[in-house]
Each structure stands twice: as C-alpha cells, then as structure tokens.
Amino acid sequence: HLEVGIAEQNMIGTTVGIAATGKVAVAKSFARFFERAYDQIEMGAYSQANFKVVGSHVGISIGADGTSQMALADCGFMRAIPNSVVLCPSDYVSAFKLTQEMLNYHGFCYMRTYRSAQPILYSKEESFPIGDFKVLRSGKEGCVTVLSCGFVLHEAIKAALYMENEGIPVCLIDAYSLKPFPHEKLKKLCESLQTHHVFTLEDHYESGGLGDVILEALNGSAIRVHKLAVKDFPESGSTQDLLATYGIDAQALIKQITDVWNR
C-alpha cells in the first residue's frame, strides 16, 4: 500500500509504473478527483497497462459533501476509453465479487462505488461475471423493464414492489457491468417479455452513463428508453432530499412508469 496524498495524477502515474513491473496495480480515491487524472488514465490504458481504478463517493447520494465531491460524469469518461471495463456494484457482495473479477482481468478496469450504507442484496454464492447483468424481478409478458445499478438500485427495488402492488408488472435488472454490456441478451429478454418501455435509473449525469448504454443496446428496436438521471448541477443536502430533488428516487420512477403506463 502506497499513500500518494491529494495527487491523483501522480497516483495514476505511479499505478501504471507499478503495473509495468508485472504487478496488478489498483488506484483508489474519490471518483470525482480521478477526472483530473483522465489524461494519465487514458495514456495508461493506451499503453495496455494492467491497472485498475476504484472511484468512490459517486453521485448525489453522498449528500452533504457537496457538488465539488460528487462524481457524475465518471462513467462517460471511463466508457469512452477503448477496451475499458466499467463496473458499478450495488451492495457489499457485488462489490467484493466484482473486485475479484477486476483483479483477474488483464487490462484497464474502472469500478465506481458509493458512500452510504445500503442493505445487502445478494448471497455470497452469487457470481458477477464481467459483461453480464442480474435479473432481480423477472416480470411477465407485457411488463415494463427497469435497469439500474449502484446506490439507486435500491430505489428501483422500492419502486418495483410498489408498481407490482398496483398491478403494473416490472422486470428489474441490476446492470452492474456498464462496459462491456450484454446487448443481445437484453434485446432477447425484452423481446420475450414483449416490453415496449424500458426505464433506466442512475446516480449520474444524463449523458454517458447507464441510460446511454441501454440506448446503444436497444438501438434499432421499437423499444422506448426513458432515462432518469441527474440533469442539473446538484446542491449539497441530505441524500434522500437530493434524490427526490433531482428525480432519481423511487417516487420519481413510480411517477414516470405510471405516466407511461396510463397513456
């Protein structure tokens, strides 16, 4: 373990240098501050270094830390790098398992993690292969499909339970692997369910994140994608107040699904 201090550009240079010696190197800091080290990250990936970056404290869910600490564009940055792997765990188990997957993968990987505590969703027997997703609620024919990941997947679970009690079936997916993403698997699932509307819920700006991943996956289909994401510069506040204010909590998802369902 090397402590580099508040110097993320130097941290990535050190990480890539260690990777060049044949070791598996991992850099860890607030995700927001890795954005200032993007040049070093991109050049490390360009050199085919076997290094990993873990960015914590992502999104508005960190609450009172404020805008300057919130990573909201990190998925767009990291997905843009050719051959990159971008992962977004939603609980302790998936974070642990995806760390193992990341360390066993040769090449550049980025994993975004959140700050606040959330319930454990998975048993320790679950596996999380890179390039896949988890179906948490299978839905039924004619249902809507919701994809989420990270902190707000727990908001999506609340919304799905409410919608099902209201008679609106939901297929709920944990899209933990933003890149690579199983495009064909999602298309086939939506076709089998005769899904016409897909909703994405993410703690990220509207551009570059999960919503764009799903738009790419379903490109050319007749399925409408509705993106719930952060669409403005956020303020400081409590986690739940911010999720509600910027439209990425359970209630916002419930409202959007209900509006579409009742058209």
LINHU-V895949 format. One line per field, one symbol per residue. ss: DSSP state (H for helix, E for strand, - for the rest). burial: I if it has 9 or more other C-alpha atoms within 8 Angstrom, else O. A space follows every 50 residues. Layout:
ss = ???
burial = ???
This chain:
ss = -------HHHHHHHHHHHH-----EEEEEEHHHHHHHHHHHHHHHH---- EEEEEE-E-HHHHHH-HHH-E--HHHHHH-----EEE----HHHHHHHHH HHHH----EEEE---------------------EEEEE-----EEEEE-H HHHHHHHHHHHHHHH----EEEEE--EEE---HHHHHHHHHHH---EEEE EEEEE----HHHHHHHH------EEEEEEE--------HHHHHHH----H HHHHHHHHHHH--
burial = OOOOOOOIIOIIIOIIOIIIOOOIIIIOIIIIIIIIIIOIIIOIIOOOII IIIIIIIIIIIIIOIIIOIIIIIIIIIIIOIOOIIIIIIIIOIIIOIIOO IIIOOOIIIIIIIIIOOOOOOOOOOOOIOIIIIOIOOOIIOIIIIIIIII IIIIIIIIIIOIIIOOOIIIIIIIIIIIIIIIIOOIIOOIOOIIIIIIII IIIIIIOIIIIIIIIOIIOOOOIOIIIIIIOOOIOIIOIOOIIIOIIIII OIIIOOIOOOOOO
